[in-house]
Amino acid sequence: MTLRSPETPAKRPGPYSPDDIVRSGMCIGCGACVGADRTGRAAMAMDAHGHLKPVGPVEWRKTRSPEFSALCPFSPAADDEDDIALARYPDAPQDDARIGRFDSAWVGHVEEGVFRSSGSSGGMGNWTAAELLRTGRVDAVAHVGGLERADADDPLFGYRISRSLDELTAAAKSRYHPVELSGVIETIRSAPGRYAVTGVPCFIKAVHLLRAGDPILRERIVFTLGLFCGHMKSLRMAESFAWQTGVRMQDVARMDYRLKDPTRPANVYTAQFLLKDGGERRRDWWNFADGDWGAGFFQNPACDWCDDVVAETADISFGDAWVEPYSSDGRGTNVVVIRSAELDRMVREAVAAGRLSLRPVDADFIHQTQAAGFRQRREGLAWRLSWPRPGKIRPLKRIAPNVSGLPLRRRGVYLMRHQISRWSHPLFRLARRTSRPGVYLRWAGAMLAFYQALAWSRGWLGALFDRLEAASGGGSGRAGGA
């Protein structure tokens, strides 16, 4: 089942250049364009707002080519998720407009070892990567881990290649942090072997687009492991959290975005900073001025144009089970969608052996666990696609622009989320340059209060929208928090 409207063209031919995509706010910073460049001219660098962007000679950045147009995951000329999934999983027995083609879906956790206790959720992502290594299905896994930092502006995390179980398990857990693929793509191209690559939906899509144009990558990247995604954050989110815990980024050695506590609900996130002097700071996300994920602080602009929540092109993908009773279980619980017949057999064998505690679920259950994300990337995206974009590339997605039938409150939530995302970057930059954190934090606190009043029908703002909605005959349009 496709999302694409019958009247929407399959592709816009372009061609496009890296600069076209960046200027249009559609560059996610995946590094696919740099990974495809074999001349050494291009690189990925952090911009002033803490997003990774391609840099290089003017002729490389501005050259419009069919090759670039076909490999950028946000290019209107590239194959979309439906195209990629159909080619990769033609025999998948199930097809759903929300989660794509798939063999099976599950909810549960890892029983064996420390995978569950050492992971952010139920441990299934790291267990799968480890099982691929253990069984010899792959020789190495490309995944995200911590980096050594010399400067306050250095990233905390980046892609690495692990060839042993010890290397892999040392880098478990979720990282809400900008990363890019170009370095590991070059390693895979230069070092023979069978590889698995982990990533968020747009990164997995980029891997498949790279594989389509490169026979070496096509041969060596044999599995892709996807992560459900709400949106990508900039480097500045970590810095803002550090400010609010009284920490300077130059003093941070490591950060844990989701410190696990089995005695508390899984959806109570705690950020932890480990300092170079051996000290530690921690604070719950809900106590940060910008700690409500759904409000959109520091969101990458490209995420406004994404329609893939569950990594529809990955051989297997993982998310959190954000429904009861699982969301109250602080030990963590995964939902899993499997599209590879081989991985489906691998997981079923482990379930039968008692190594995994999983029960089968359907597409409706998966959708329910990620309901807010689907609203943002279905009805919210359809509305955003209707906005004028003078001088910028118009995104082409699998759903058509739509301005009708969206309740006033929902429009308010989506618009406010977009504005918070847009203005958090320059205001944080101003606060940073003037060494006055309050410039940003007071604004963030006020915007969060307005957003939550609108989303949850709190206070006078929620009551006002209720009255306006009722007067228009549209009902309450209650947002439900996201």
C-alpha positions as CSV (number, residue, x, y, z in Angstrom):
1,M,0.0,0.0,0.0
2,T,1.5,3.3,-1.0
3,L,1.0,6.7,0.6
4,R,1.7,8.5,-2.7
5,S,-1.3,10.4,-4.1
6,P,-2.3,9.3,-7.6
7,E,-2.0,12.8,-8.9
8,T,1.5,13.3,-7.5
9,P,4.4,12.7,-9.9
10,A,6.7,9.9,-9.0
11,K,9.8,12.1,-9.1
12,R,11.0,15.6,-9.9
13,P,14.0,15.2,-12.2
14,G,16.2,18.0,-10.9
15,P,19.1,18.0,-11.2
16,Y,20.1,19.4,-7.8
17,S,23.3,20.4,-6.1
18,P,24.4,20.1,-2.4
19,D,23.9,23.9,-2.0
20,D,20.3,23.6,-3.4
21,I,19.4,21.1,-0.7
22,V,21.2,23.0,2.1
23,R,19.6,26.4,1.1
24,S,16.2,24.7,1.0
25,G,16.5,23.5,4.6
26,M,16.4,19.9,3.5
27,C,19.9,18.7,4.4
28,I,19.8,16.3,7.3
29,G,23.7,16.1,7.5
30,C,23.9,12.3,6.7
31,G,27.2,12.7,4.8
32,A,26.0,10.6,1.8
33,C,27.1,13.2,-0.7
34,V,30.6,13.4,0.9
35,G,30.8,9.6,1.1
36,A,30.1,9.3,-2.6
37,D,32.8,11.9,-3.5
38,R,36.0,10.0,-4.4
39,T,38.2,13.0,-5.0
40,G,38.7,14.1,-1.4
41,R,37.3,17.6,-2.1
42,A,34.4,17.5,0.3
43,A,33.9,17.0,4.0
44,M,31.2,17.4,6.7
45,A,31.5,20.2,9.2
46,M,29.4,21.6,12.0
47,D,27.6,24.8,11.2
48,A,27.0,27.7,13.6
49,H,23.8,26.1,14.8
50,G,25.3,22.7,15.6
51,H,24.1,20.9,12.5
52,L,26.4,18.9,10.2
53,K,26.6,20.2,6.6
54,P,28.7,19.4,3.5
55,V,31.6,21.8,2.8
56,G,34.0,21.8,-0.2
57,P,35.0,23.8,-3.2
58,V,32.4,26.0,-4.8
59,E,32.3,24.0,-8.0
60,W,31.5,20.8,-6.0
61,R,28.8,22.5,-3.8
62,K,27.1,24.2,-6.7
63,T,27.3,21.6,-9.4
64,R,23.9,20.2,-10.2
65,S,24.2,16.5,-11.2
66,P,21.9,13.5,-11.6
67,E,24.3,11.5,-9.4
68,F,23.9,13.8,-6.4
69,S,20.1,14.1,-7.1
70,A,19.7,10.3,-6.9
71,L,21.7,9.8,-3.6
72,C,20.5,12.6,-1.3
73,P,17.7,11.1,0.9
74,F,15.7,14.4,0.8
75,S,16.2,15.0,-3.0
76,P,12.8,15.0,-4.9
77,A,14.6,13.1,-7.7
78,A,15.7,10.2,-5.5
79,D,13.9,6.9,-5.0
80,D,11.5,7.1,-2.1
81,E,10.9,4.6,0.7
82,D,8.2,2.7,-1.2
83,D,10.6,2.3,-4.2
84,I,13.5,1.1,-2.0
85,A,11.3,-1.3,0.1
86,L,9.7,-2.8,-3.0
87,A,13.0,-3.6,-4.6
88,R,14.6,-5.0,-1.4
89,Y,11.6,-6.8,0.1
90,P,9.4,-7.9,-2.9
91,D,8.2,-11.0,-1.1
92,A,7.3,-9.3,2.2
93,P,3.9,-10.8,3.2
94,Q,2.5,-7.7,4.8
95,D,2.2,-4.1,3.6
96,D,0.9,-1.2,5.6
97,A,0.7,2.5,4.7
98,R,2.1,3.5,8.0
99,I,5.0,1.1,8.6
100,G,5.7,-0.2,5.1
101,R,6.4,-3.7,3.9
102,F,7.3,-6.2,6.6
103,D,7.5,-9.9,7.6
104,S,6.6,-9.6,11.3
105,A,6.3,-7.2,14.2
106,W,6.9,-7.8,17.9
107,V,7.0,-6.2,21.4
108,G,9.2,-7.2,24.2
109,H,12.8,-7.3,25.4
110,V,16.1,-9.3,25.5
111,E,16.2,-11.9,28.2
112,E,19.9,-13.0,28.0
113,G,23.0,-11.1,29.1
114,V,23.1,-7.4,29.9
115,F,21.6,-6.1,26.6
116,R,18.4,-4.9,28.3
117,S,20.0,-3.4,31.4
118,S,22.8,-1.6,29.4
119,G,20.6,-0.3,26.6
120,S,18.2,2.6,26.5
121,S,15.1,0.4,25.9
122,G,14.6,-3.4,25.7
123,G,18.1,-4.1,24.3
124,M,16.9,-5.5,20.9
125,G,19.0,-3.1,18.8
126,N,22.3,-4.1,20.3
127,W,21.3,-7.7,20.6
128,T,20.6,-7.9,16.9
129,A,23.9,-6.3,16.0
130,A,25.7,-8.6,18.4
131,E,23.9,-11.7,17.0
132,L,24.9,-10.8,13.5
133,L,28.5,-10.7,14.6
134,R,28.3,-13.8,16.8
135,T,26.8,-15.9,14.0
136,G,29.2,-14.7,11.3
137,R,26.5,-13.1,9.3
138,V,28.6,-9.9,9.3
139,D,32.2,-9.1,10.0
140,A,31.6,-5.6,11.4
141,V,28.9,-3.2,12.4
142,A,28.8,0.5,11.7
143,H,27.1,2.3,14.6
144,V,27.3,5.4,16.8
145,G,29.5,5.6,19.8
146,G,31.3,8.2,22.0
147,L,34.2,10.3,20.8
148,E,37.3,11.8,22.5
149,R,36.8,15.5,22.7
150,A,39.5,18.2,22.6
151,D,37.3,21.3,22.3
152,A,33.9,22.5,23.6
153,D,32.5,22.5,20.0
154,D,33.7,18.9,19.3
155,P,30.8,16.4,18.9
156,L,30.2,13.9,21.7
157,F,29.3,11.0,19.4
158,G,30.1,9.7,15.9
159,Y,29.9,6.7,13.7
160,R,32.5,3.9,14.3
161,I,33.1,0.4,13.1
162,S,33.0,-2.4,15.6
163,R,34.4,-5.9,14.8
164,S,34.0,-7.5,18.2
165,L,31.2,-8.0,20.8
166,D,33.2,-6.0,23.4
167,E,33.5,-3.0,21.0
168,L,29.9,-3.2,20.1
169,T,28.4,-3.4,23.7
170,A,30.6,-0.6,24.9
171,A,28.6,1.8,22.7
172,A,25.1,0.7,23.5
173,K,22.2,3.3,24.1
174,S,20.5,6.0,22.2
175,R,22.3,9.2,21.0
176,Y,20.2,12.3,20.2
177,H,23.1,13.9,18.5
178,P,24.2,14.9,15.0
179,V,26.4,12.3,13.3
180,E,27.3,11.5,9.7
181,L,28.2,8.5,7.6
182,S,31.0,9.6,5.3
183,G,33.9,8.2,7.3
184,V,32.4,4.7,7.7
185,I,31.4,4.6,4.1
186,E,35.0,5.2,3.1
187,T,36.1,2.4,5.6
188,I,33.6,0.0,4.2
189,R,34.7,0.8,0.6
190,S,38.4,0.3,1.5
191,A,38.2,-2.8,3.8
192,P,36.6,-6.0,2.4
193,G,34.0,-7.7,4.5
194,R,30.3,-8.0,5.3
195,Y,28.9,-5.1,7.2
196,A,25.7,-4.1,9.0
197,V,24.9,-0.4,9.3
198,T,22.6,1.1,12.0
199,G,20.9,4.4,11.7
200,V,17.7,6.6,11.8
201,P,15.3,6.3,8.8
202,C,16.8,8.9,6.5
203,F,20.4,7.5,7.1
204,I,19.2,4.0,6.2
205,K,17.6,5.4,3.1
206,A,20.8,7.2,2.3
207,V,22.8,3.9,2.6
208,H,20.4,2.2,0.1
209,L,20.8,5.1,-2.3
210,L,24.6,4.9,-2.0
211,R,24.4,1.1,-2.5
212,A,22.4,1.6,-5.7
213,G,25.2,3.6,-7.3
214,D,28.2,1.7,-5.9
215,P,28.7,-2.0,-6.5
216,I,31.3,-2.3,-3.7
217,L,28.9,-0.9,-1.1
218,R,26.1,-3.0,-2.6
219,E,28.2,-6.2,-2.0
220,R,29.6,-5.3,1.4
221,I,26.6,-3.7,3.2
222,V,24.4,-6.8,3.7
223,F,22.2,-5.7,6.6
224,T,20.6,-2.4,7.7
225,L,19.3,-1.8,11.3
226,G,16.9,1.1,11.7
227,L,15.9,3.2,14.6
228,F,12.4,4.7,14.9
229,C,12.8,8.5,14.9
230,G,10.9,11.5,16.1
231,H,13.4,14.0,14.7
232,M,17.1,14.8,14.8
233,K,18.6,17.3,17.2
234,S,21.5,19.7,16.9
235,L,24.6,19.7,19.0
236,R,23.2,22.7,20.9
237,M,20.6,20.6,22.7
238,A,23.4,18.9,24.7
239,E,25.0,22.3,25.4
240,S,21.7,23.7,26.6
241,F,21.2,20.8,28.9
242,A,24.8,21.3,30.2
243,W,24.1,25.0,30.8
244,Q,21.0,24.1,32.9
245,T,23.0,21.6,35.0
246,G,25.8,24.1,35.7
247,V,28.3,22.4,33.4
248,R,30.6,23.9,30.7
249,M,30.8,21.8,27.5
250,Q,34.6,21.9,27.6
251,D,34.5,20.1,31.0
252,V,32.3,17.2,29.7
253,A,33.9,13.9,29.0
254,R,30.8,11.9,28.3
255,M,27.0,12.3,28.2
256,D,24.2,9.8,28.6
257,Y,20.9,11.2,27.2
258,R,18.8,8.4,28.8
259,L,20.2,7.2,32.1
260,K,18.2,4.1,32.9
261,D,16.5,3.7,36.3
262,P,14.4,0.5,36.6
263,T,12.4,2.0,39.5
264,R,11.0,4.8,37.4
265,P,8.8,4.8,34.2
266,A,10.7,4.4,31.0
267,N,9.4,7.6,29.6
268,V,11.1,9.7,32.4
269,Y,14.3,10.6,30.7
270,T,17.3,11.6,32.8
271,A,20.4,13.3,31.2
272,Q,23.8,12.6,32.8
273,F,27.0,14.4,32.3
274,L,30.3,12.7,33.3
275,L,33.0,15.4,33.7
276,K,36.7,15.3,32.9
277,D,37.5,15.9,36.6
278,G,35.5,12.8,37.6
279,G,32.4,14.6,38.7
280,E,28.9,14.0,37.6
281,R,25.7,16.0,37.0
282,R,22.2,14.6,36.2
283,R,18.8,16.1,35.7
284,D,15.4,14.9,34.4
285,W,14.5,16.2,31.0
286,W,11.2,17.5,32.2
287,N,13.1,20.0,34.5
288,F,14.8,21.6,31.5
289,A,13.3,24.7,29.8
290,D,13.6,22.8,26.5
291,G,13.2,19.3,27.7
292,D,9.9,18.4,26.0
293,W,11.0,16.4,23.0
294,G,7.8,17.0,21.1
295,A,8.0,20.8,21.3
296,G,10.8,20.7,18.6
297,F,13.7,22.6,20.3
298,F,16.8,22.3,18.2
299,Q,15.2,20.1,15.5
300,N,17.0,19.8,12.2
301,P,14.9,21.7,9.6
302,A,15.0,18.7,7.2
303,C,12.9,16.8,9.7
304,D,9.9,18.9,8.8
305,W,9.9,17.2,5.4
306,C,10.2,13.5,6.5
307,D,7.4,10.9,6.2
308,D,9.2,7.8,7.6
309,V,8.8,7.2,11.3
310,V,9.8,3.5,11.6
311,A,12.8,3.2,9.1
312,E,10.7,1.5,6.4
313,T,13.8,0.6,4.3
314,A,15.7,-1.2,7.1
315,D,16.0,-5.0,7.3
316,I,14.9,-4.7,10.9
317,S,14.0,-1.6,13.0
318,F,13.5,-0.8,16.6
319,G,11.5,1.7,18.7
320,D,10.2,2.2,22.3
321,A,6.9,0.7,23.3
322,W,5.3,4.0,24.3
323,V,2.0,2.5,25.5
324,E,1.0,1.0,28.8
325,P,1.9,-1.2,30.5
326,Y,5.3,-1.0,28.7
327,S,5.9,2.7,29.1
328,S,5.8,2.4,32.9
329,D,8.4,-0.4,32.9
330,G,11.7,1.3,33.7
331,R,13.6,-1.7,32.5
332,G,12.7,-0.8,28.9
333,T,10.6,-2.5,26.2
334,N,11.1,-2.5,22.4
335,V,8.8,-2.7,19.4
336,V,10.4,-4.4,16.5
337,V,9.6,-4.5,12.8
338,I,11.3,-7.1,10.6
339,R,11.5,-7.0,6.8
340,S,14.3,-9.4,6.1
341,A,13.3,-13.1,5.9
342,E,16.7,-14.1,7.3
343,L,16.4,-11.9,10.3
344,D,12.9,-13.0,10.9
345,R,14.1,-16.6,11.2
346,M,17.0,-15.5,13.4
347,V,14.6,-13.7,15.8
348,R,12.1,-16.5,15.9
349,E,14.8,-19.1,16.7
350,A,15.9,-16.9,19.6
351,V,12.4,-16.5,20.9
352,A,11.9,-20.3,20.8
353,A,15.1,-20.7,22.7
354,G,14.0,-18.3,25.4
355,R,16.8,-15.8,24.6
356,L,14.2,-13.1,23.7
357,S,10.9,-12.4,25.4
358,L,8.8,-11.1,22.4
359,R,5.2,-11.5,21.4
360,P,3.9,-10.8,17.9
361,V,1.9,-7.7,17.3
362,D,0.2,-6.0,14.3
363,A,0.7,-2.8,12.4
364,D,-2.0,-1.1,14.5
365,F,0.0,-1.8,17.7
366,I,3.2,-0.4,16.2
367,H,1.3,2.7,15.0
368,Q,-0.2,3.2,18.5
369,T,3.2,3.2,20.2
370,Q,4.4,6.0,17.9
371,A,1.1,7.9,17.5
372,A,2.5,11.3,18.0
373,G,5.2,10.8,15.4
374,F,2.7,9.6,12.9
375,R,0.5,12.6,13.4
376,Q,3.5,14.9,12.9
377,R,4.6,13.1,9.7
378,R,1.2,12.5,8.2
379,E,-1.4,15.2,8.8
380,G,1.2,17.7,10.0
381,L,3.5,17.1,7.0
382,A,0.5,17.3,4.5
383,W,-0.2,20.8,5.9
384,R,3.4,21.9,5.8
385,L,3.7,20.8,2.2
386,S,1.0,23.3,1.3
387,W,3.1,26.2,2.6
388,P,4.7,28.5,0.0
389,R,8.5,28.1,-0.5
390,P,9.6,30.9,-2.8
391,G,13.1,30.3,-4.1
392,K,13.5,26.9,-2.4
393,I,13.1,23.3,-3.6
394,R,9.7,22.0,-2.9
395,P,9.9,18.6,-1.1
396,L,8.2,15.7,-2.8
397,K,6.8,13.1,-0.4
398,R,4.5,10.1,-0.6
399,I,1.5,12.2,0.6
400,A,0.0,15.1,-1.1
401,P,-0.3,18.7,0.3
402,N,-3.5,19.2,2.1
403,V,-5.0,22.2,3.9
404,S,-8.5,20.9,4.5
405,G,-10.0,19.1,7.4
406,L,-7.2,19.9,9.9
407,P,-8.6,21.2,13.2
408,L,-7.5,24.6,14.4
409,R,-5.8,23.2,17.5
410,R,-3.8,20.8,15.4
411,R,-2.7,23.6,13.1
412,G,-1.7,25.6,16.1
413,V,0.4,22.7,17.5
414,Y,2.2,22.1,14.2
415,L,2.8,25.8,13.6
416,M,4.2,26.4,17.1
417,R,6.4,23.3,16.9
418,H,7.8,24.6,13.6
419,Q,8.4,28.1,15.0
420,I,10.1,26.7,18.2
421,S,12.4,24.6,15.9
422,R,13.1,27.6,13.7
423,W,13.9,30.2,16.4
424,S,15.7,28.0,19.0
425,H,18.8,27.9,16.8
426,P,19.4,31.7,16.3
427,L,18.4,32.6,19.9
428,F,20.7,30.0,21.3
429,R,23.5,31.3,19.1
430,L,22.8,34.8,20.3
431,A,22.9,33.7,24.0
432,R,26.1,31.7,23.3
433,R,27.9,34.6,21.6
434,T,26.9,37.1,24.4
435,S,27.5,34.6,27.2
436,R,24.0,35.3,28.4
437,P,22.2,31.9,28.7
438,G,19.1,33.6,30.0
439,V,18.5,35.2,26.6
440,Y,17.6,31.8,25.3
441,L,16.4,30.0,28.4
442,R,13.7,32.6,29.3
443,W,12.4,32.4,25.7
444,A,12.5,28.6,25.8
445,G,10.6,28.4,29.0
446,A,7.9,30.8,27.7
447,M,7.5,28.9,24.4
448,L,7.3,25.6,26.2
449,A,4.5,26.9,28.5
450,F,2.6,28.2,25.4
451,Y,3.2,24.9,23.5
452,Q,2.0,22.7,26.4
453,A,-1.0,24.9,27.0
454,L,-2.0,24.5,23.4
455,A,-1.2,20.8,23.1
456,W,-2.8,19.8,26.4
457,S,-5.6,22.3,26.5
458,R,-4.2,24.0,29.6
459,G,-5.0,27.5,30.9
460,W,-6.4,30.4,29.0
461,L,-4.7,29.5,25.7
462,G,-6.2,26.1,25.6
463,A,-9.6,27.4,26.6
464,L,-9.4,30.1,23.8
465,F,-8.7,27.5,21.1
466,D,-11.5,25.3,22.5
467,R,-13.9,28.2,22.1
468,L,-12.6,29.1,18.6
469,E,-12.8,25.4,17.5
470,A,-16.4,25.1,18.9
471,A,-17.4,28.3,17.2
472,S,-16.1,27.1,13.8
473,G,-18.0,23.8,14.2
474,G,-14.9,21.7,14.3
475,G,-15.2,20.2,17.7
476,S,-12.4,20.5,20.3
477,G,-9.6,19.3,18.1
478,R,-7.8,18.1,21.2
479,A,-4.1,17.6,20.5
480,G,-3.4,14.9,23.0
481,G,0.0,16.3,23.8
482,A,1.7,16.0,20.4
